[in-house]
Amino acid sequence: MSEARSGGSAPTVLRMILGRRLQDMRQNAGASLEDAARALRVKPLTIRRLEKAEVALKPLYVEKLLETYGADRQEIDEFVALAERANEPGWWHAYRDVVPGWFTAYVSLETSAKTLRTYEPHYVTGLLQTRDYARGVLRGGFPNGSEEELERRVELRLRRQSLLEGADAPTLWVVMEETVLHRAVGGSAVMREQIDRLLEVSELAHVSLDIVPFSAGAHVGACAPFTYFRFEEPELPDVVYSELLSASVYLDERVDVAAHLEAHSRMSLLTSSEDSTALLNRMRKEYS
């Protein structure tokens, strides 16, 4: 299990990729963490943190490590240039005043993933929320925040949704509990608009929406919400994110990822797209 991030600057996906490459180059060179640490005159823990993308990739460190690993000048220059890019904050950095540090890593993963599979037992998943629904959810989640902070959080949530637009949009597969539709966030008018949004996006070729009905009873996934990410870059492993009240956890061990994927698949079999659409239409009438 990867470490839960409780604060600080979250890594961009490019920094994660470069960290993995540094690890591969060290291992291919037959160098240990201690060997790399001696080259930089630092502790082995520093090398580990560089490879895990837990700290910024200092160009001088990167250059010295690649020289130690036997890389040629062109490879070193290209890697250093990428490291400088990787240290640049993502667009979501502008919202760091209203977003927990441990969540910015999520936005980075979400922005770069080609496949997302999410399970949501409480609310409509953030990528499919309308403005008014998002406002209601975020107001409940941050009851002590100011109106200005609330609007900035809503703005961030809506901006994240732009990744579903365009020809290179990722595949999104959402499994939600029927409970989500009965939790009247913002009142009847807001819920009608939100359900209309769900009906609209369910028609998109790259979006799948399954709603597990109450009649399904107990099932394997009845737990905390989670999101699975898969990337095109071979250096990046599949990652599962799960959120707690005041922190989050990122899982990349194969056994953990496989367990969440199996749970997601099993839950999707508890309903069908036709049944989910019928449930949405029925619930919309109830909010009329």
Secondary structure as the mmCIF struct_conf table of DSSP 4:
data_model
#
loop_
_struct_conf.conf_type_id
_struct_conf.id
_struct_conf.beg_label_comp_id
_struct_conf.beg_label_asym_id
_struct_conf.beg_label_seq_id
_struct_conf.end_label_comp_id
_struct_conf.end_label_asym_id
_struct_conf.end_label_seq_id
HELX_LH_PP_P HELX_LH_PP_P1 SER A 2 ARG A 5
BEND BEND1 GLY A 7 GLY A 8
HELX_LH_PP_P HELX_LH_PP_P2 SER A 9 THR A 12
HELX_RH_AL_P HELX_RH_AL_P1 VAL A 13 ASN A 28
TURN_TY1_P TURN_TY1_P1 ALA A 29 GLY A 30
HELX_RH_AL_P HELX_RH_AL_P2 LEU A 33 LEU A 40
TURN_TY1_P TURN_TY1_P2 ARG A 41 ARG A 41
BEND BEND2 VAL A 42 VAL A 42
HELX_RH_AL_P HELX_RH_AL_P3 PRO A 44 GLU A 51
TURN_TY1_P TURN_TY1_P3 LYS A 52 ALA A 53
BEND BEND3 GLU A 54 VAL A 55
HELX_RH_AL_P HELX_RH_AL_P4 PRO A 59 THR A 68
TURN_TY1_P TURN_TY1_P4 TYR A 69 GLY A 70
HELX_RH_AL_P HELX_RH_AL_P5 ARG A 73 ALA A 86
TURN_TY1_P TURN_TY1_P5 ASN A 87 ASN A 87
BEND BEND4 GLU A 88 GLU A 88
HELX_LH_PP_P HELX_LH_PP_P3 PRO A 89 GLY A 90
HELX_RH_3T_P HELX_RH_3T_P1 TRP A 91 TYR A 95
TURN_TY1_P TURN_TY1_P6 ARG A 96 VAL A 98
BEND BEND5 VAL A 99 VAL A 99
HELX_RH_AL_P HELX_RH_AL_P6 GLY A 101 SER A 112
BEND BEND6 LYS A 114 LYS A 114
STRN STRN1 THR A 115 GLU A 120
BEND BEND7 PRO A 121 TYR A 123
HELX_RH_3T_P HELX_RH_3T_P2 GLY A 126 LEU A 128
HELX_RH_AL_P HELX_RH_AL_P7 ARG A 131 GLY A 141
TURN_TY1_P TURN_TY1_P7 PRO A 143 ASN A 144
HELX_RH_AL_P HELX_RH_AL_P8 GLU A 147 ARG A 160
HELX_RH_3T_P HELX_RH_3T_P3 GLN A 161 LEU A 164
BEND BEND8 GLU A 165 GLY A 166
TURN_TY1_P TURN_TY1_P8 ALA A 167 ASP A 168
HELX_LH_PP_P HELX_LH_PP_P4 ALA A 169 PRO A 170
STRN STRN2 THR A 171 GLU A 177
TURN_TY1_P TURN_TY1_P9 GLU A 178 GLU A 178
HELX_RH_AL_P HELX_RH_AL_P9 THR A 179 HIS A 182
BEND BEND9 ARG A 183 ARG A 183
TURN_TY1_P TURN_TY1_P10 VAL A 185 GLY A 186
HELX_RH_AL_P HELX_RH_AL_P10 SER A 188 VAL A 201
TURN_TY1_P TURN_TY1_P11 SER A 202 GLU A 203
BEND BEND10 LEU A 204 LEU A 204
TURN_TY1_P TURN_TY1_P12 ALA A 205 HIS A 206
STRN STRN3 VAL A 207 VAL A 212
HELX_RH_3T_P HELX_RH_3T_P4 PHE A 214 ALA A 216
BEND BEND11 ALA A 218 ALA A 218
TURN_TY1_P TURN_TY1_P13 VAL A 220 GLY A 221
BEND BEND12 CYS A 223 ALA A 224
STRN STRN4 PHE A 226 ARG A 230
BEND BEND13 GLU A 232 GLU A 232
TURN_TY1_P TURN_TY1_P14 PRO A 234 GLU A 235
BEND BEND14 LEU A 236 LEU A 236
HELX_LH_PP_P HELX_LH_PP_P5 PRO A 237 ASP A 238
STRN STRN5 VAL A 239 GLU A 243
BEND BEND15 LEU A 245 SER A 246
STRN STRN6 SER A 248 LEU A 251
BEND BEND16 GLU A 253 GLU A 253
HELX_RH_AL_P HELX_RH_AL_P11 ARG A 254 SER A 268
TURN_TY1_P TURN_TY1_P15 LEU A 269 LEU A 270
BEND BEND17 THR A 271 THR A 271
HELX_RH_AL_P HELX_RH_AL_P12 SER A 273 GLU A 286
TURN_TY1_P TURN_TY1_P16 TYR A 287 TYR A 287
#
